């Protein structure tokens, strides 16, 4: 079940274990009960659901636990006492699923900021969904022996263990941020770069940010997308981490517009210390058909210019035509893709 309490997004999962012969009828009955509380829900499998109650009256009148108890009571009353249901509540889907597994087969558990340390202390690495034997070995090689170590590990240590974007996802999951949204299509495009030397401040970082944004936006346009959101993540040399995403009202497709949004986010960063890694991505993807014209600028003219630049770079090589701020960055940012496939 996924609900919102104040500002915290609190998902939870309902895990069922009925008689296999009755799965189909039970699944339909569960959907009927769930729809009483929200029309925003996802069937993760035949016996697992994620509910989003954000903005629905059922949550406004009750606490998360009370809504969960009501659902459990309705299931027993309308389907049968024989059906056991485990419900987990937390600040993201991963922790909600973990909570749902703490007291099977008929539990109702919550992982929140008051008890997560205690819960983590009682779990082994392989108790976590997604951490199997091989990942466990990778973590242990980096000195991460248990879930509490996993949580306390800085981002650079997780990066050394996973050697992929999974380090970023695990960093978010264990801190309660949502990293496991429904994947029905491509969700984002992005690039990242580990700095060969520590850089500090917007002036030093902006040329690198410009090149990352230029590469990212070119791939985005090549796939026929624009975006209405920009996300920036910064990993610092002292092991700390900061990130922020901004949504935009207008559709972005020009690398200059992406750069403006990314720089705004970078300026808003409260930390001024040496940077280890910089990552930028575009989200809220929209098929870019340019059907919506802008009142204050010639969108079609801008489109033609960007297409001409893309064509020149495609014909003569990447970064033949680039923004002036990217001068002298050709040997600094290597061509690699960090946030998914090309």
C-alpha positions, 0 to 999 in steps of 0.5 A: 500500500502506498500512502502519503502522510504529510510530506512523506510519501509512504508506500506499502505492499500487500502480499497475499498467499491464498490457495493457488486454485482460487488466485484468479477470483481472489485477485479480482476481489482484491482489486474491487476492495482496493478501488474503494480507497484509490484508483491509483494502484498497481498489481505487481503480481497476482498477489502483490499490490502497490496503492497510492492514496495521495489526496484521497479522502480515505487517508485524510480521515485516517492514519496509514495504519488505520487504512491498512487495518480497514483493508485487512478487515474488508479482505477477511470479511468479503473474501474470507478468514482463510486469506492472510495478508501482510501489509508494509508501510514506509517511505518508498516501495522497497522499504514497504516490501521489506516491512511487509516481510517482517511479520508474515503471514498476517503482519502489519509493519511500518519502517520509518525514521524512528525505527529504521536503525533497529530494523536494519540492525536485525537484517542480513544483507541477503534479507534485502530484496535484490541483494543475492549472494554475488551482490553480498560478496561485492559489498563485503569486499568493500567492508560492508558486512550488514545492512547497517553498514550498507546504510552508513556507507558513503556513495563512493563506497557503494559505487566501488562495490556495484560499479554501476548506477545501482549504487545510486539506487541503493543509496536512495532506497536505504534512505527512504527515497523512491528509486523503484517507480513503475517502468513501463517505458524509458524514464530518463536520459542522463550522463555522469562523470567522475572528476579527475581532480577536485573542482569547487564552485559553479564557475569550475563545474559549469563547463563539465556540466555543459558537456554532460547536458549537451551529450544527454540532450543529443541522445534525448532528441535522437530518440524523439523525446523532449523532457519536462524535468532536470535532475542533478546529483553531486558526489563530494570528495568527503563521501557526502552526496546531494541531489535535486530535481526540478520539473518545468512547465515547458518542454525542453529539447534545446541543450541551452535550456537544459543547461540553464535548468541544470545550473539553477539546480547547481547554484541552489546546492547548499554545499561548497566543497570539492566534487568527486562526481557530477551526474545530470539527467532529464526526466518526465519524458514527452514525445517531441512533436513540437505541436505546442508553440511558445508565445515569447520565442520562435520554437520552430526556428529553435528546432531548425537550429538544433536539428542543424547542429545535430546533423553537423555533429552526426556527419562530422563527429560529436562536438564539432559544433558546441557551446563556447563554454565547452572549449577546452573540455574535450579531454576532460569529459569522456564519452560514456553513458551512466544512466541507461542505454543509448 
